[in-house]
Amino acid sequence: MRVILTILVFLFGLFDLFMGLNFLFNPQGTAPGFGLAATGAQGLSTLRADFAAFFGVIAISMMIGAWRRNADLLLVPAALMGTAVAVRAISLAVDGTYPGWPVPMVVELAHVVLLIAAWKLLPHHRIEELTS
């Protein structure tokens, strides 16, 4: 089971890495799929920086955590994706639905479930062990 979770975490991380790289190198083509549009250089810069950072940190944390079998690194992407799905739920209550609204929530929730399951089953590394 640990091997399967490790592989899944790494594959989900690759998915997120590609999402981040898409925003970095092709924000104008990627943004509309998220209901976004850049208005000028500032908008492009924001799309590149914020979305590449969000997906990039998630991806790197997941992939390094899976590769090193370090479950503690999985808490970062779990927190980010958990926050995203919680805020989407709030937005549904406040703003209502839109076409395709379940898809991002399912993806984010799948991340959270996978990451918490992997965190429970994979080894943890104490901070003292990492610094010595």
C-alpha atoms as one frame of an Amber mdcrd trajectory, in Angstrom:
protein
   0.000   0.000   0.000   2.875   2.384   0.783   4.365   1.873  -2.660   1.039
   2.586  -4.360   0.513   5.751  -2.286   4.054   6.896  -3.010   3.536   6.424
  -6.750   0.174   8.211  -6.657   1.607  11.149  -4.703   4.453  11.440  -7.208
   2.055  11.272 -10.188  -0.289  13.863  -8.687   2.802  15.997  -8.108   3.753
  15.667 -11.779   0.238  16.765 -12.729   0.608  19.853 -10.528   4.089  20.545
 -11.890   2.674  20.617 -15.422  -0.112  22.938 -14.253   2.447  25.318 -12.773
   4.646  25.160 -15.870   1.623  25.839 -18.081   0.931  29.022 -16.137   4.605
  29.971 -16.252   5.107  29.496 -19.983   1.583  29.898 -21.388  -0.567  31.958
 -19.014  -2.800  33.296 -21.790  -3.646  29.777 -22.959  -4.041  28.269 -19.496
  -5.940  31.020 -17.678  -9.259  30.740 -19.570  -9.655  27.150 -18.358  -9.709
  28.601 -14.848 -12.150  31.379 -15.717  -9.343  33.949 -15.768  -8.011  36.466
 -18.276  -4.917  38.608 -18.076  -5.227  42.310 -18.726  -1.796  43.467 -19.802
   1.649  42.805 -18.432   0.544  43.055 -14.787  -2.120  40.401 -15.283   0.306
  38.081 -17.059   2.862  38.602 -14.300   0.282  37.797 -11.638  -0.881  34.657
 -13.430   2.694  33.476 -13.893   3.839  34.255 -10.367   0.851  33.229  -8.278
  -0.267  30.115 -10.128   3.227  28.846 -10.902   4.071  29.320  -7.210   0.886
  27.639  -5.964   1.134  24.603  -8.218   4.926  24.550  -8.113   5.185  24.440
  -4.313   2.520  21.764  -4.206   4.286  19.724  -6.900   7.788  19.989  -5.465
   6.599  19.179  -1.925   4.692  16.151  -3.168   7.418  14.849  -5.430  10.249
  15.297  -2.913   8.068  13.905  -0.123   7.253  10.840  -2.223  10.814  10.370
  -3.487  12.351  10.635  -0.006   9.464   8.837   1.686   9.094  11.872   3.946
   5.450  12.221   4.919   6.011  15.519   6.714   6.581  17.290   3.386   3.089
  16.235   2.322   1.442  18.489   4.902   2.276  21.612   2.866   0.357  20.599
  -0.279  -2.421  19.089   1.854  -2.868  22.450   3.590  -2.806  24.394   0.328
  -5.282  22.105  -1.435  -7.442  21.858   1.683  -7.610  25.641   1.852  -8.468
  25.833  -1.843 -11.347  23.352  -1.579 -12.667  25.040   1.584 -12.643  28.471
  -0.057 -14.340  27.041  -3.146 -17.093  25.683  -0.889 -17.513  29.133   0.656
 -17.624  30.647  -2.824 -20.329  28.186  -3.867 -22.425  29.267  -0.908 -21.838
  32.982  -1.521 -21.619  33.199  -5.321 -23.479  30.121  -6.527 -22.494  27.507
  -9.063 -21.000  27.799 -12.529 -20.570  25.296 -15.369 -18.065  22.625 -14.394
 -17.764  23.714 -10.753 -17.393  20.172  -9.334 -14.236  19.361 -11.323 -11.709
  21.566  -9.486 -13.225  20.671  -6.134 -12.975  16.941  -6.851  -9.342  17.334
  -7.953  -8.460  19.349  -4.843 -10.341  16.997  -2.535  -8.645  13.989  -4.145
  -5.304  15.644  -3.414  -6.240  16.181   0.229  -7.481  12.607   0.732  -4.411
  11.142  -0.988  -1.973  13.357   0.912  -3.511  12.707   4.333  -3.590   8.957
   3.646   0.052   9.054   2.534   0.977  11.193   5.547  -0.508   8.583   7.863
   1.233   5.626   6.187   4.610   6.964   5.066   7.489   7.527   7.506   7.894
  10.837   9.331  11.256  12.503   9.807  11.964  14.527  12.892  13.496  17.975
  12.382  16.569  17.018  14.458  17.305  14.153  12.051  17.198  16.480   9.063
  19.548  19.089  10.522  22.185  16.719  11.917
